């Protein structure tokens, strides 16, 4: 919500509204009261001149103006940046990601129930899963060029982190949590309606509820190719952020894809196979 932004009454009050206010615990706290936290945030602002621009650009791209820039700044911050800047007074976005996942589930569920008043629970669940999965969230993140606004460590940035689907989806969830904490569900619904319009349209056209593995199985049988065979060929990353690489063999053809879970990787592999068959 955008209420509470009156005209500036003094230069100091303007600075308080435009300056970053950071939590030294990394938690999402819209109104920290400790002077040390505000000082850390001001230090972080001076240290990274991209910060005010990144938060302002984020607000314009999603159609929401953040009253507390530090929360938006945290939503854009990957833990790799925090590890390289331990004294900046800015936490990473993982806790916000946790909350944003639930916020998106609720908002998308409500919109789907309104758009499909006669759909059974199973259909709604499949539609929601397709709309809030890594593929769709990262696609929306790319549409608003979220990757260019992220604060990443040098190594993560050099390895293509700004275009990595899992990282973009996580950051988008964190952004939605920041919107919720500042503006409540009303603000979340406005942003969801703005950014998920195409996704909802595809759902209404029957183009979202897709089980690629089932479709590939049917297509392989139709072509007498035998059942597809899925095999995990690689696991990368720490346990809490693993990436699975899966190969899909259909007849003599082999396709490869990766995802944050084995099931997601298999679905993406099946999609690649369907596109090529």
C-alpha beads as a LAMMPS data file, in Angstrom:
LAMMPS data file: protein, C-alpha beads

277 atoms
276 bonds

1 atom types
1 bond types

-500.0 500.0 xlo xhi
-500.0 500.0 ylo yhi
-500.0 500.0 zlo zhi

Masses

1 110.0

Atoms # bond

1 1 1 0.000 0.000 0.000
2 1 1 1.184 3.495 -0.763
3 1 1 -0.396 5.450 2.082
4 1 1 1.643 7.384 4.609
5 1 1 3.910 9.226 2.145
6 1 1 3.255 12.859 2.965
7 1 1 5.311 15.869 1.922
8 1 1 8.668 16.333 3.581
9 1 1 8.578 18.653 6.567
10 1 1 12.337 18.839 6.991
11 1 1 15.527 17.680 5.328
12 1 1 16.137 15.198 8.159
13 1 1 12.716 13.574 7.735
14 1 1 13.340 13.291 3.992
15 1 1 16.613 11.543 4.684
16 1 1 14.866 9.145 7.041
17 1 1 12.359 8.208 4.361
18 1 1 14.833 7.829 1.509
19 1 1 17.755 6.285 3.407
20 1 1 18.146 2.562 3.895
21 1 1 17.360 1.123 7.304
22 1 1 18.982 -2.250 7.795
23 1 1 18.644 -5.015 10.358
24 1 1 21.980 -6.329 11.538
25 1 1 20.372 -9.735 12.070
26 1 1 19.335 -10.098 8.449
27 1 1 15.649 -10.364 9.441
28 1 1 12.912 -8.545 7.566
29 1 1 11.958 -5.784 9.991
30 1 1 10.300 -2.849 8.238
31 1 1 10.916 -0.340 11.019
32 1 1 14.137 -1.038 12.949
33 1 1 14.555 1.309 15.862
34 1 1 18.186 0.835 16.873
35 1 1 20.490 3.719 15.828
36 1 1 23.250 1.229 14.996
37 1 1 20.997 -0.429 12.429
38 1 1 20.220 2.889 10.759
39 1 1 23.912 3.754 10.741
40 1 1 24.766 0.415 9.122
41 1 1 22.152 1.036 6.462
42 1 1 23.513 4.524 5.700
43 1 1 27.001 3.047 5.460
44 1 1 25.730 0.394 3.056
45 1 1 24.080 3.083 0.929
46 1 1 27.333 5.018 0.629
47 1 1 29.265 1.837 -0.104
48 1 1 27.029 0.679 -2.971
49 1 1 25.718 3.493 -5.147
50 1 1 23.587 0.957 -7.090
51 1 1 21.323 0.432 -4.088
52 1 1 18.913 3.410 -4.303
53 1 1 18.604 2.955 -8.073
54 1 1 17.996 -0.796 -7.763
55 1 1 15.185 -0.355 -5.236
56 1 1 13.565 2.460 -7.224
57 1 1 13.787 0.466 -10.456
58 1 1 12.316 -2.580 -8.739
59 1 1 9.360 -0.526 -7.540
60 1 1 8.684 0.855 -11.007
61 1 1 8.928 -2.558 -12.652
62 1 1 6.488 -4.285 -10.309
63 1 1 4.204 -1.292 -9.806
64 1 1 4.758 -0.832 -6.087
65 1 1 6.646 1.875 -4.218
66 1 1 8.501 0.608 -1.174
67 1 1 8.152 2.777 1.926
68 1 1 11.080 0.965 3.538
69 1 1 13.911 0.648 1.001
70 1 1 16.005 -1.613 3.240
71 1 1 13.441 -4.392 3.020
72 1 1 13.430 -4.235 -0.773
73 1 1 17.221 -4.081 -0.721
74 1 1 17.322 -7.240 1.378
75 1 1 14.980 -8.997 -1.045
76 1 1 17.503 -8.313 -3.814
77 1 1 20.493 -9.564 -1.839
78 1 1 21.914 -13.035 -2.381
79 1 1 23.869 -14.631 0.451
80 1 1 27.013 -14.601 -1.737
81 1 1 26.987 -10.787 -1.560
82 1 1 26.524 -10.862 2.213
83 1 1 29.454 -13.263 2.566
84 1 1 31.682 -10.846 0.666
85 1 1 30.366 -7.768 2.533
86 1 1 29.963 -8.921 6.152
87 1 1 30.014 -5.414 7.631
88 1 1 27.400 -3.875 5.346
89 1 1 24.515 -4.373 7.769
90 1 1 22.289 -5.985 5.117
91 1 1 20.912 -9.517 5.462
92 1 1 20.359 -11.965 2.621
93 1 1 16.968 -12.755 1.109
94 1 1 16.542 -16.376 2.213
95 1 1 14.077 -15.701 5.050
96 1 1 12.060 -13.448 2.764
97 1 1 12.101 -16.175 0.131
98 1 1 10.553 -18.548 2.687
99 1 1 7.714 -16.124 3.390
100 1 1 7.249 -15.131 -0.237
101 1 1 6.659 -18.742 -1.231
102 1 1 3.616 -18.877 1.071
103 1 1 2.427 -15.399 0.058
104 1 1 2.437 -16.327 -3.623
105 1 1 0.650 -19.606 -2.935
106 1 1 -2.144 -17.717 -1.184
107 1 1 -2.483 -14.914 -3.738
108 1 1 -2.392 -17.189 -6.775
109 1 1 -4.812 -19.634 -5.136
110 1 1 -7.342 -16.856 -4.527
111 1 1 -7.097 -15.592 -8.095
112 1 1 -7.475 -19.100 -9.519
113 1 1 -10.580 -19.759 -7.413
114 1 1 -12.094 -16.529 -8.733
115 1 1 -11.247 -17.344 -12.357
116 1 1 -12.291 -21.017 -12.186
117 1 1 -15.350 -21.101 -9.900
118 1 1 -16.347 -24.605 -10.993
119 1 1 -12.903 -26.236 -11.064
120 1 1 -12.289 -29.070 -8.582
121 1 1 -9.519 -28.893 -5.984
122 1 1 -7.208 -31.166 -7.956
123 1 1 -7.348 -28.947 -11.046
124 1 1 -6.756 -25.804 -8.992
125 1 1 -3.786 -27.418 -7.265
126 1 1 -2.193 -28.378 -10.586
127 1 1 -2.746 -24.904 -12.017
128 1 1 -1.257 -23.246 -8.953
129 1 1 1.747 -25.570 -9.029
130 1 1 2.385 -24.598 -12.647
131 1 1 2.021 -20.865 -11.987
132 1 1 4.337 -20.723 -8.975
133 1 1 6.977 -23.213 -10.107
134 1 1 10.566 -22.262 -10.859
135 1 1 9.984 -22.079 -14.590
136 1 1 7.119 -19.596 -14.422
137 1 1 8.519 -17.460 -11.602
138 1 1 11.900 -17.179 -13.315
139 1 1 10.120 -16.260 -16.553
140 1 1 8.279 -13.436 -14.791
141 1 1 11.543 -12.365 -13.141
142 1 1 13.202 -12.187 -16.559
143 1 1 10.304 -10.172 -17.947
144 1 1 11.022 -7.429 -15.385
145 1 1 14.803 -7.921 -15.731
146 1 1 15.102 -8.736 -12.029
147 1 1 18.536 -10.260 -12.536
148 1 1 20.075 -6.877 -13.315
149 1 1 18.958 -5.568 -9.904
150 1 1 20.330 -8.376 -7.766
151 1 1 23.266 -8.003 -5.404
152 1 1 25.470 -11.033 -5.959
153 1 1 28.936 -12.007 -4.875
154 1 1 31.604 -11.715 -7.549
155 1 1 31.830 -15.457 -8.045
156 1 1 28.076 -15.921 -8.321
157 1 1 27.794 -13.060 -10.787
158 1 1 30.675 -14.369 -12.884
159 1 1 29.078 -17.818 -13.091
160 1 1 25.877 -16.449 -14.628
161 1 1 23.871 -15.996 -11.455
162 1 1 21.813 -13.141 -12.884
163 1 1 20.246 -15.491 -15.421
164 1 1 20.025 -18.621 -13.241
165 1 1 16.400 -19.781 -13.031
166 1 1 16.567 -20.997 -9.428
167 1 1 18.171 -17.782 -8.209
168 1 1 15.674 -15.595 -10.089
169 1 1 12.685 -17.554 -8.781
170 1 1 13.994 -17.320 -5.210
171 1 1 14.589 -13.572 -5.517
172 1 1 11.113 -13.034 -6.946
173 1 1 9.594 -14.825 -3.951
174 1 1 11.643 -12.603 -1.649
175 1 1 10.398 -9.489 -3.442
176 1 1 6.786 -10.603 -2.971
177 1 1 7.451 -11.108 0.738
178 1 1 8.771 -7.547 0.958
179 1 1 5.627 -6.269 -0.768
180 1 1 3.466 -8.215 1.690
181 1 1 5.319 -7.010 4.781
182 1 1 4.927 -3.391 3.734
183 1 1 1.626 -3.303 1.906
184 1 1 -0.267 -6.391 3.013
185 1 1 -2.270 -8.709 0.798
186 1 1 -3.956 -5.846 -1.035
187 1 1 -0.602 -4.741 -2.409
188 1 1 0.366 -8.335 -3.182
189 1 1 -2.807 -8.841 -5.224
190 1 1 -2.090 -5.673 -7.223
191 1 1 1.411 -6.868 -8.067
192 1 1 0.224 -10.399 -8.859
193 1 1 -2.488 -9.056 -11.178
194 1 1 0.093 -6.890 -12.922
195 1 1 2.790 -9.544 -13.365
196 1 1 0.795 -12.778 -13.673
197 1 1 -1.673 -11.534 -16.286
198 1 1 -0.191 -13.597 -19.095
199 1 1 0.105 -16.645 -16.841
200 1 1 -3.560 -16.451 -15.855
201 1 1 -4.519 -16.018 -19.513
202 1 1 -2.625 -19.181 -20.416
203 1 1 -4.339 -20.994 -17.560
204 1 1 -7.750 -19.960 -18.910
205 1 1 -6.698 -21.145 -22.376
206 1 1 -5.706 -24.537 -20.972
207 1 1 -2.009 -24.009 -21.735
208 1 1 -0.611 -24.106 -18.198
209 1 1 -1.730 -27.349 -16.561
210 1 1 0.971 -29.428 -18.221
211 1 1 2.482 -32.700 -17.088
212 1 1 5.348 -33.083 -19.547
213 1 1 6.270 -36.585 -18.383
214 1 1 2.767 -37.898 -19.032
215 1 1 2.633 -36.199 -22.413
216 1 1 6.048 -37.588 -23.353
217 1 1 4.972 -41.076 -22.302
218 1 1 1.909 -40.818 -24.548
219 1 1 3.904 -39.424 -27.477
220 1 1 6.600 -42.098 -27.155
221 1 1 3.960 -44.821 -27.142
222 1 1 2.260 -43.293 -30.161
223 1 1 5.567 -43.396 -32.055
224 1 1 6.398 -46.905 -30.811
225 1 1 9.614 -45.644 -29.187
226 1 1 9.163 -47.439 -25.898
227 1 1 8.810 -45.747 -22.488
228 1 1 11.140 -42.807 -21.715
229 1 1 14.001 -43.572 -19.319
230 1 1 15.073 -40.951 -16.755
231 1 1 18.490 -40.958 -15.092
232 1 1 20.124 -38.506 -12.667
233 1 1 23.622 -37.919 -14.049
234 1 1 24.847 -35.128 -11.788
235 1 1 24.111 -33.384 -8.492
236 1 1 25.626 -29.952 -7.840
237 1 1 25.685 -27.564 -4.915
238 1 1 25.189 -27.850 -1.144
239 1 1 22.378 -29.924 0.331
240 1 1 20.131 -26.917 0.938
241 1 1 20.473 -25.699 -2.667
242 1 1 21.101 -28.732 -4.839
243 1 1 20.772 -28.763 -8.601
244 1 1 19.936 -32.083 -10.256
245 1 1 20.913 -32.861 -13.838
246 1 1 18.755 -35.500 -15.508
247 1 1 19.076 -37.301 -18.825
248 1 1 15.958 -38.480 -20.628
249 1 1 16.321 -41.255 -23.199
250 1 1 13.528 -41.632 -25.762
251 1 1 14.309 -44.223 -28.388
252 1 1 17.826 -43.418 -29.526
253 1 1 17.633 -39.735 -28.560
254 1 1 18.976 -38.376 -25.259
255 1 1 17.947 -35.054 -23.719
256 1 1 19.331 -33.272 -20.668
257 1 1 17.855 -30.763 -18.224
258 1 1 18.430 -29.529 -14.699
259 1 1 16.230 -28.407 -11.828
260 1 1 16.121 -27.839 -8.062
261 1 1 14.596 -31.275 -7.518
262 1 1 14.702 -34.589 -9.345
263 1 1 11.047 -34.263 -10.272
264 1 1 11.509 -30.751 -11.647
265 1 1 14.546 -31.826 -13.666
266 1 1 12.635 -34.797 -15.082
267 1 1 9.719 -32.568 -16.079
268 1 1 12.045 -30.122 -17.818
269 1 1 13.842 -32.981 -19.545
270 1 1 10.520 -34.334 -20.768
271 1 1 9.626 -30.874 -22.060
272 1 1 12.869 -30.676 -24.030
273 1 1 12.196 -34.114 -25.498
274 1 1 8.672 -33.113 -26.545
275 1 1 9.976 -30.002 -28.266
276 1 1 12.445 -32.036 -30.291
277 1 1 10.269 -35.018 -31.207

Bonds

1 1 1 2
2 1 2 3
3 1 3 4
4 1 4 5
5 1 5 6
6 1 6 7
7 1 7 8
8 1 8 9
9 1 9 10
10 1 10 11
11 1 11 12
12 1 12 13
13 1 13 14
14 1 14 15
15 1 15 16
16 1 16 17
17 1 17 18
18 1 18 19
19 1 19 20
20 1 20 21
21 1 21 22
22 1 22 23
23 1 23 24
24 1 24 25
25 1 25 26
26 1 26 27
27 1 27 28
28 1 28 29
29 1 29 30
30 1 30 31
31 1 31 32
32 1 32 33
33 1 33 34
34 1 34 35
35 1 35 36
36 1 36 37
37 1 37 38
38 1 38 39
39 1 39 40
40 1 40 41
41 1 41 42
42 1 42 43
43 1 43 44
44 1 44 45
45 1 45 46
46 1 46 47
47 1 47 48
48 1 48 49
49 1 49 50
50 1 50 51
51 1 51 52
52 1 52 53
53 1 53 54
54 1 54 55
55 1 55 56
56 1 56 57
57 1 57 58
58 1 58 59
59 1 59 60
60 1 60 61
61 1 61 62
62 1 62 63
63 1 63 64
64 1 64 65
65 1 65 66
66 1 66 67
67 1 67 68
68 1 68 69
69 1 69 70
70 1 70 71
71 1 71 72
72 1 72 73
73 1 73 74
74 1 74 75
75 1 75 76
76 1 76 77
77 1 77 78
78 1 78 79
79 1 79 80
80 1 80 81
81 1 81 82
82 1 82 83
83 1 83 84
84 1 84 85
85 1 85 86
86 1 86 87
87 1 87 88
88 1 88 89
89 1 89 90
90 1 90 91
91 1 91 92
92 1 92 93
93 1 93 94
94 1 94 95
95 1 95 96
96 1 96 97
97 1 97 98
98 1 98 99
99 1 99 100
100 1 100 101
101 1 101 102
102 1 102 103
103 1 103 104
104 1 104 105
105 1 105 106
106 1 106 107
107 1 107 108
108 1 108 109
109 1 109 110
110 1 110 111
111 1 111 112
112 1 112 113
113 1 113 114
114 1 114 115
115 1 115 116
116 1 116 117
117 1 117 118
118 1 118 119
119 1 119 120
120 1 120 121
121 1 121 122
122 1 122 123
123 1 123 124
124 1 124 125
125 1 125 126
126 1 126 127
127 1 127 128
128 1 128 129
129 1 129 130
130 1 130 131
131 1 131 132
132 1 132 133
133 1 133 134
134 1 134 135
135 1 135 136
136 1 136 137
137 1 137 138
138 1 138 139
139 1 139 140
140 1 140 141
141 1 141 142
142 1 142 143
143 1 143 144
144 1 144 145
145 1 145 146
146 1 146 147
147 1 147 148
148 1 148 149
149 1 149 150
150 1 150 151
151 1 151 152
152 1 152 153
153 1 153 154
154 1 154 155
155 1 155 156
156 1 156 157
157 1 157 158
158 1 158 159
159 1 159 160
160 1 160 161
161 1 161 162
162 1 162 163
163 1 163 164
164 1 164 165
165 1 165 166
166 1 166 167
167 1 167 168
168 1 168 169
169 1 169 170
170 1 170 171
171 1 171 172
172 1 172 173
173 1 173 174
174 1 174 175
175 1 175 176
176 1 176 177
177 1 177 178
178 1 178 179
179 1 179 180
180 1 180 181
181 1 181 182
182 1 182 183
183 1 183 184
184 1 184 185
185 1 185 186
186 1 186 187
187 1 187 188
188 1 188 189
189 1 189 190
190 1 190 191
191 1 191 192
192 1 192 193
193 1 193 194
194 1 194 195
195 1 195 196
196 1 196 197
197 1 197 198
198 1 198 199
199 1 199 200
200 1 200 201
201 1 201 202
202 1 202 203
203 1 203 204
204 1 204 205
205 1 205 206
206 1 206 207
207 1 207 208
208 1 208 209
209 1 209 210
210 1 210 211
211 1 211 212
212 1 212 213
213 1 213 214
214 1 214 215
215 1 215 216
216 1 216 217
217 1 217 218
218 1 218 219
219 1 219 220
220 1 220 221
221 1 221 222
222 1 222 223
223 1 223 224
224 1 224 225
225 1 225 226
226 1 226 227
227 1 227 228
228 1 228 229
229 1 229 230
230 1 230 231
231 1 231 232
232 1 232 233
233 1 233 234
234 1 234 235
235 1 235 236
236 1 236 237
237 1 237 238
238 1 238 239
239 1 239 240
240 1 240 241
241 1 241 242
242 1 242 243
243 1 243 244
244 1 244 245
245 1 245 246
246 1 246 247
247 1 247 248
248 1 248 249
249 1 249 250
250 1 250 251
251 1 251 252
252 1 252 253
253 1 253 254
254 1 254 255
255 1 255 256
256 1 256 257
257 1 257 258
258 1 258 259
259 1 259 260
260 1 260 261
261 1 261 262
262 1 262 263
263 1 263 264
264 1 264 265
265 1 265 266
266 1 266 267
267 1 267 268
268 1 268 269
269 1 269 270
270 1 270 271
271 1 271 272
272 1 272 273
273 1 273 274
274 1 274 275
275 1 275 276
276 1 276 277
